[in-house]
Amino acid sequence: MRKAIFIFIAIIMVAVGIGWIDACSKVKTDKDMFKRNLTYADMYEYKDSTYDFVIRYPSFFSEQPNDAGHARFCYCDQWATVVIEGYTLSSQGKSVKEASDSLAQCLHATMQKHGEDYFILSGPQYEHESPIEGYSYYSKFVHNGKFWFVYTMVYPDRYQDELTRLFNEIDHWQIWKRPHLQLKQGVTQSFLV
């Protein structure tokens, strides 16, 4: 009887050891590591001293040099660069529809969403009228007074599924109100219409 209990305990210990070694030996991809960091990261707030708008960004993003009315935060590694920016544009008296149509053409937008005082544009990222292969942008423009307040993200297309938390931040962003979104791990969002 004692031998049977000892053998049973030994088999359990060997199985647990094999399971632990197997779990530790799996190679994590750069996307897996980014998603894990983003899932558990605190969200810091940046408040612009000139226009008082507030944007949130993950704690592991680095702050870039900022000008008045413009903030930039970046995640850069050897595989990908993700940039979050907040800035202002003159509204030039344009309505939501007029501004959306004008900027959609300039920014080569492939997706547009409209609200009462905002619009969202998304599409391939361009620089100097040339597309940056494998990168896209997602931007929300909120109208207030004489300005459009903009919260935008430029990201690698292959990281799109890992960026759900940031897409939600942008979708629910209001210039001065700061909703604190809580996403459950594994929740996904389709943002392209």
N, C-alpha and C positions, 0 to 999 in steps of 0.2 A: 504494500500500500504506500509506504514511504517513497519507494522508488518511482511509483507512478506519479505521485504529487511532485517529486523533484523533476522528473522528465517533463511533466505538464508545465511547470514554472519555467524551466529552461527553454521549452519551445516558445512560450509567450515572450520571454526576454529576447530571444533570437528574432522573432517576428517584429517586435517593437524596434529593435536595433536596425533591422533591414529597412523598415518603413522610415525611420528617422534618416538613415543614410540616403535613401532614395529621395526624400523630400529636400534634403540639403544639397544634393548633387545636381538638381535641375538648374540649368542655366537660365537666368532671368534676362529677358531682352531689354533693350533700352526703353521700349514702350512700356513694358511691365514696371520697370523701376520708376519711370515718370508718373505713371498712373498711381502707383503706391504713394509716391511723394505728394501728388496732388490730392489724393483722397484724404490723407491725414494732415495736410498742411493747415496751419492757421491762416486766416485771411487778414492781411494788414490793410489799413485804410490810409489813403493819401488824400489830403485836403489841399486844394489849390489856394494859395494865399491871395491871388488876384481876383479870381472869379468865385471862389468858395465851393466849387463843385467837388464831389467826393467820388473816388473810384477805389475799388478793392482789388488786391492782387495777392497771390500766394506768397507765403513767407520765404520760400526758397528762391524766389525771383530777385534779381539784383536791381537796385534803382540806378538808372542812368542819369547823367546830368540833365536837369530840367530848366526850361525857361518859364517865365510867367505865362500862365494859361496853357502850359503843355507839360505833361508828365509821361515818363516812359520807364517801363519795367521789363526786364528781359531774363529769360532762361536760355542759357547757351551751353551746349556740350558738343562733343565731336559728331553727334548724329543729328541734332536738331536745334533749331532756334525758335522760341516762342516769344513774341513781343506783345505787351499790353500797353496801350497808350490812352491818355485822356487829354483832350484839347478843345479849343473853341474855334468856331468859324463865324464870320459875319453872316447874318441871315439875308441880307440884301433885300429884305421885304418879301421874300418868296414864301409861298404857302408850302405845306408839307408835301403835297403832290408835285409842285414845281421843283422844289429842292431835290426831292427823291429822284425824279426823272433826270434832272440835270446831273446830279452826282452819280447816278447809276450809269449814265453814258460815259462820264469821265473815268470812273473807277472800274469799268467793264463788268458791272454787276450781273450775275446770273440769277439772283434771287432778291426779291423785294418783299417786305412786309410793312404795312402802314397801320398806325394808330392815330388817335386824335391829335396828339402833339409830337409824334415821333415817327421815325421809320427805321427799318433795319435793312442793310444791304450786305450781300455776301457774293464772293466770286473769286476768281484767280487773282493772285497778287501780281501787280505790274510795277516795274521801275523803269523810268525813262521810256515809256511806251513799249517796253518789252516784257513779256511774262517771265516771272521767276518760276522755273519748273518745279513742280511739287509743292508749291506754297499757295495758300489762300488767305483771305481776310474775312472777318465778321465784324460789322460795325453797327452801333446804334447811335442815331442822331436825335437829340431831344431839343425841341424849340422852346426858348424862353427869352422873351424880350427881343433884343436885336441880335441874339446869338443862337447858334446851334452848338450844343454841348455834345461832344463825341466821345464814345467809349469803344475802342476798337482792339481787335486781336489779330495778329498775323501768325499763322501756324503752318506746320508741315501737314500736307493732306493725309499722310499715313498716321498721324496722331489724332485725327478727328474724333474717333470713338473714345479716346482717353480724355478728351477735353470737355465732356458733358458739364462738369461743374462750372467751368468758365463760361460756356455758352449760356447757362442758366443765370450766372451773375450779370452778363450783358443784357439778356432778355428782360430781366426784372429790375434793371438799374433805373434809378430816378436820380436827378441831379443832386439833391440835398438829402433825400430820405435814403437810409441805408438798410434795406431789408437783409437779414442774415438768413440765407438759404441753407437748409439742411437737406442734403441728399443722402439717401441710403446707399451703401456700397453696392455696386452692381446695377444701379438705376441708369438707364440710357435715355437719351432724348434725340429724336430726329428733328433737325432744325431746318432742313431743306424742304421746300414745298414743291 
